[in-house]
């Protein structure tokens, strides 16, 4: 069964040796769980491997070249393809992604309106775009196409999901695969160790016990984190780019 956000908050308290109810409180535990999950997702995004990707479709109309990307989990674009699944003659075609400032760099001297007809694609769709660019404005993602569309059509965007999407997830949802949850829980426990108490700090004896327990847990959690981090980094080291492997067969010699 996948480990949910709620399960992870419970596990963090167990890793801390079940401290007092308000030391740390549930809000602090939840905040640290979400923080560590976001950190792991960000780490995976910068490995160069396509982790946690999703798809969305852009409905294009004539004479409008810029469209807002509405999914709240949009993070980073991976690819844009033509999309016309109801057309039996349609062949998917990749649209080249440019930086916004280079979208019109070195284009032939056609007017924007006529360029759609000069570049009528061979893929059997109405998708006449040859280039696209992504940018953010006021915390909203946009995609812009060139040339100016003259026909209604669709494009599909494949993208990496944003790590901040964790904040909008339900407590019953699983933000990570099970193999990664341990590292998020351990790091959350380490971050909360300084505010954890097992006895009310109303006497010198109780304060001394709390201090000793933090020291002991700090050592054990540090060892656990090193092992969990090593396994996590091994998981994300997967090959990137095209790979074709063929086992050597001595009988063909």
N, C-alpha and C positions, 0 to 999 in steps of 0.2 A: 504494500500500500504506500503511495507517495506521502512524503513528509510535508505536512502543511505548515503555514506560518505559525498557527496556533500550537502545533506539535513542537515546533522549534523553540518557541518561547518557554514551553514546559520543560523541554530538554535542557535549556540553558540554566534554569533554576536547579535542575538535578545535578548538572555539572558543577554548580557552585555549592553543592552540599546542602541544598534546601535552606537558604537563608530566611531571615524574618520577612514577613509579608510585604513590608514597606521599605525594605533595605536589600536590594533595590525594589522599587514598585513595578507594577505590570507595564506601565507606560514606558519606563526606562528600558525594560527588557525588550519590549516590542520595538522600540526605536533602534536599539543596538542590533537586533536581528535583521531589521530592514536595511540598516547601514551596511552590515557585513555582506548581506545578499547582493546589494548594489555593487559593492566593491568586487565581489567575485564575478559578477556579470560584466563589469567594465573590464576586468582583467581578460576575460575570454574574448571580448570584442577586439582588443588590441593584439591578439595573438596572430591575426591574419586568417584565422579559420572562421568559417561561416556558422557560428553558434546562434541558436535562438532566432531563426529568421521567420518571417511571415510574408504574406502577399496581400496586396490591395490593388483594386482596379480603378483607373481614372477614366471617367466618361468625358470624351472630348466633343465639343460642338464647334461649328464653323465660326471663324473669325475671332476666336479667343485662344490665346497661346499659353496662358498661365493659370494654374489650378492649385487650390489648397489641398494638402494631403491630410485627410481627416482622422485616420487611426491614431489613437492616443499613445500607442506603443511604438510609433515610428522613431527609429534611431538613425540609421545610416543606410543609404541606398546601395544595393549590390548590383542590380541589373534592371533594365527596362526592356520589355518585349512587346511586340504587337500582340493583340488579343482579339480574336474573332471566332470563338468556339462554335458558333452556329453556322459558320461558313465552311462547307466541306472542302473547299479549295484553298483555305487559309494555311499558310506556312509561317510558323513563328520566326520573327526577325528581331535581332538585337538592335536597340537604338543606342548610339554612342552617347556617353555621358561626358559633358564638358564642364569646365568651371564657368560660372555665370559671366565673367568678364570676357571669356573666349567663345561664347556661343556663336557669334557671328564672325569669327576670325577666318579669313581665307575662304569665304563662300563665293560661288560664282555670281556674276553681276545680273541676277534676276530679281525682279520685284518680288516682295514677300508673297503677294497674292499668286503670282504666276509660278513661283518656285514649287508650290504643291503639285502643279500639273507637270512641270518638267521632271519632277522626281517621283512620278507615280510609281509606287513600288511593284515589285514582281511577286509579292507574297500572297496576292489574291484578296487583300483586305483594303479597307479605306484608310489605313494608317500611313499617312504620307510624311510623317516626321523623319528627319535624318539625324537630328541632334536633340539633346535635352540637357537641362541644367537644374540642379537642386540648390535651394538656398533657404535660409530662415529669416523671418521678419516678425518681430514682436512675439517671439516664442511660437510661431506658427511656421510649419514647413510648407514649401511650395515647389512645384515642378513647372518648368517653362520649356515649350517645344519650339523647334525651328524646322521648317518654315511655318508660317501662320496656317493653321488647319483650315481647309476648305470643305471637309467632309466630316460627318459625325462618325466617330469610331471609339475604340477602347484601347488602352494600354495597361499592361500589368507591371506593377512595381514589386520586386522582391527586395526586402530590406531586413537589416538587423534590428531587433527589438531594443528599445531603450531600457536602460537599467532603472530609470526612475519609475517605470511602470509598476514596480513593486509597491509603491505607496498607494496605488489605487486597487490593489488586489484584495479579495476577501480573505479573511483569516483562515478559511478552509481550503484555500488554493495552495498548490505546491509551487514555490518560485524557482526551485532548483531540482535537479535530478538527485536521487537519494545519495549517490556517491559523493556529492559536494556539500550536503547539508551538515556533515560533521564539522567541516572546517569553519563554516559560518557560525555554528553554535559555539565552538571553542573560542573563536575570536571575540564573539559577543560576551562570553563569560569572562575572558581576560579584561575586556574593556570595563566590565561592571564590577570587577574585583575590588576596586578601591572604595566603592560605596556599599559593599555587601557587609551585612552584620548577621551573626548567628545568635548573639546575646545582646540584650539591651545595654547600651553603653552607660549604665548608671553606676558603675563601680570600676575601680582600677583593675580588679581581677577580670571582669567581663571584657574590658577594653584590651587587656593583654591577650586573652583567649582569641578575640577577633583578629588581632594583629598576627598572632601565630598561625591561625588558620589561613589568613590571606597569604602569608609567606609559603606555607606548605602547598596550597592550591596553585600559587604562582609557579612553583617548580613543576608540578605534575601537568598543569595546563600547557606550559611551555614545551614540554616533551611531546604532549599530544598534538600540539599545533605543528611542530616540525614534521612529524610523521604524516599528518593529514595534508599539510601543504605540499610535501613531496609527492604524494599520490595525486593530489589535484593537478599539479603541474604536469604530471605524466599523462593525465587524461587529455589535457588540451594540446599536447604535442602530437597532433595528427598531421599526415601529409597534406600539403596544399598544392593546388594546381592539378593538371591532368596526370594520371599515372596509369601505365599499362604494364602489367607484369605477366611473364610467361615462364612457366617452370621448364627448366632444361630437361630434355628428353634424350637420353643416350641412344635409344633405339632408332632415331631418325638419322643418325650419322652413317 
